[in-house]
Amino acid sequence: MTTRTGAVPQEDVEGRPPALRIVWTALRVVGSVTVLVTAYYLLPLDRTSTAAAITILAVGLVVFVALTALQVTAILRSRHPGLRAAEGLATGVPFFLLLFAGTYVAMAAQSSASFGEALSHTQGLYFTVTVFSTVGFGDITPKTGTAQLVVTVQMLTDLIIFGLALKLVVGAVRRSRERRNAEANVRSARPRA
């Protein structure tokens, strides 16, 4: 898009989204996270078998990978890749954390030996975030082999998220911006009739 003088608007060159788009994106993120957290707290996770919880976790992780792939594609096609990436991360990370938190709550309910104490929904989320952030206060610890294995899977997956997912998202933003700048340069270099 060019102006009458042939210059490319600043928004198109630098990819700065309009304020209304930022507000709309923020509302979508808040809405998505609210739905995810509400569902997490309303689900009867403490009445789910450990096998069902681990199956849900496995399926959820496959869904997470698929959603990440869709987000990368959306970022590459987006007019505002940085904003799209922020939205993807702001909804993807809570989804990921809630998957593990739900698994921990279900495991603790099925076997009181799984963790050092029974886990409420809030404690399950708290434990998941301490593992994700690598803080590990030690107040809640996995005690059984199964619980330790699931926590190990979370730790390894955390590394993958920090490494691979962030690299994919940041790379998609960079490629999208480079492509948009190249297109803007081609448009601005065209001779006027």
C-alpha positions in Angstrom: 0.0 0.0 0.0 1.4 3.4 -1.0 0.5 6.9 -0.3 0.1 9.6 -2.9 3.8 10.5 -2.7 4.8 6.9 -3.3 6.2 6.4 0.2 5.3 3.3 2.1 3.3 4.1 5.3 5.4 3.7 8.4 3.0 1.0 9.8 3.6 -1.2 6.8 7.4 -0.9 6.9 7.9 -1.4 10.6 4.9 -3.7 11.2 3.4 -1.6 13.9 -0.1 -2.7 14.5 -2.8 -0.1 15.1 -3.9 0.4 18.7 -7.3 -1.2 18.0 -5.7 -4.4 16.8 -3.5 -4.5 19.9 -6.6 -4.1 22.1 -8.5 -6.8 20.2 -5.6 -9.2 20.5 -5.2 -8.6 24.2 -9.0 -9.2 24.6 -8.7 -12.5 22.7 -5.7 -13.6 24.9 -7.5 -12.7 28.1 -10.6 -14.5 26.9 -8.7 -17.6 25.8 -6.7 -17.8 29.1 -9.9 -17.3 31.1 -11.6 -20.1 29.3 -8.6 -22.4 29.8 -8.2 -21.6 33.5 -12.0 -21.9 34.1 -12.1 -25.3 32.4 -9.1 -26.4 34.5 -10.8 -25.5 37.8 -14.2 -26.9 36.8 -13.0 -30.3 35.5 -13.3 -33.1 38.1 -9.6 -33.9 37.8 -9.5 -35.5 41.2 -11.9 -38.2 40.0 -9.9 -39.2 36.9 -7.7 -42.3 36.8 -4.0 -41.9 36.4 -4.0 -43.7 33.1 -6.8 -41.4 31.8 -4.8 -38.3 33.0 -1.6 -39.5 31.3 -3.6 -40.2 28.1 -5.1 -36.8 28.2 -1.6 -35.3 28.7 -0.2 -37.2 25.8 -3.1 -36.2 23.5 -2.9 -32.6 24.9 0.8 -32.4 24.0 0.1 -33.6 20.5 -2.6 -30.9 20.2 0.0 -28.4 21.6 2.5 -29.3 18.9 -0.2 -29.0 16.3 -1.3 -25.6 17.6 2.3 -24.4 17.7 2.7 -25.4 14.0 -0.5 -23.5 13.2 0.7 -20.5 15.1 4.0 -20.5 13.2 2.1 -20.6 9.9 -0.2 -17.8 11.0 2.8 -15.7 12.1 4.4 -16.2 8.7 1.2 -15.0 7.0 0.4 -12.2 9.4 0.5 -8.5 8.7 1.7 -8.0 12.3 3.9 -11.1 13.0 5.2 -9.8 16.4 1.7 -9.3 17.7 0.6 -12.7 16.4 3.6 -14.3 18.0 2.8 -12.7 21.3 -0.7 -13.9 21.1 0.4 -17.4 20.3 2.8 -17.6 23.2 0.3 -15.9 25.6 -2.2 -18.6 24.9 0.0 -21.6 24.2 2.1 -21.5 27.4 -1.0 -21.5 29.7 -2.4 -24.4 27.7 0.8 -26.3 28.2 1.0 -25.6 31.9 -2.6 -26.5 32.6 -2.1 -29.8 30.8 0.6 -30.8 33.3 -1.2 -29.3 36.3 -4.3 -31.4 35.5 -2.2 -34.5 35.2 -0.6 -33.8 38.6 -3.9 -33.2 40.3 -5.3 -36.5 38.9 -2.2 -38.5 39.8 -2.3 -37.1 43.4 -6.0 -37.9 43.8 -5.5 -41.5 42.5 -2.5 -42.2 44.8 -1.7 -40.2 47.8 1.9 -41.5 47.5 2.4 -39.8 44.1 3.4 -36.5 45.7 4.4 -35.4 49.2 0.8 -34.2 49.7 -2.6 -34.2 48.1 -2.8 -31.5 45.4 -5.7 -29.2 44.9 -6.2 -27.5 41.5 -4.3 -24.5 42.8 -1.5 -26.6 44.2 -1.2 -28.5 41.0 -0.9 -25.3 39.0 1.6 -23.9 41.5 3.8 -27.0 41.3 3.6 -27.0 37.5 4.8 -23.3 37.4 7.6 -24.0 39.8 8.8 -26.8 37.6 8.4 -24.7 34.5 10.3 -21.8 35.9 13.0 -24.1 37.4 12.5 -22.6 40.8 11.6 -25.9 42.6 11.0 -24.8 46.1 10.8 -28.3 47.3 7.5 -28.0 49.2 5.8 -30.3 46.7 7.8 -33.2 45.4 7.0 -36.2 43.3 7.4 -39.4 45.3 6.6 -42.3 43.0 8.4 -43.4 39.9 5.3 -42.5 37.8 5.1 -39.0 39.2 8.8 -38.5 38.8 8.6 -39.7 35.2 5.8 -37.3 34.4 7.7 -34.4 36.1 10.8 -35.4 34.0 8.7 -35.3 30.9 7.5 -31.8 31.8 11.1 -30.6 32.5 12.3 -32.0 29.1 9.3 -30.5 27.3 9.9 -27.2 29.1 13.4 -27.2 27.5 11.9 -27.9 24.1 9.4 -25.1 24.6 12.1 -22.6 25.6 14.4 -23.8 22.8 12.6 -25.0 19.8 9.2 -23.3 20.1 10.6 -19.9 20.9 13.1 -20.3 18.1 10.3 -21.2 15.6 8.2 -18.3 16.7 11.0 -15.7 16.7 12.3 -17.1 13.4 8.8 -16.9 11.9 8.5 -13.2 13.0 11.8 -12.4 11.5 11.1 -14.1 8.2 7.7 -12.4 8.0 9.1 -9.0 8.7 11.9 -9.5 6.1 9.4 -10.6 3.5 7.1 -7.6 4.3 10.0 -5.2 4.1 11.2 -6.7 0.8 7.7 -6.3 -0.6 7.5 -2.7 0.7 10.8 -1.9 -1.0 9.6 -3.4 -4.3 6.4 -1.4 -4.2 8.2 1.8 -3.3 10.8 1.2 -6.1 8.1 0.9 -8.8 8.1 3.8 -11.3 5.0 6.0 -11.1 2.9 6.4 -14.3 
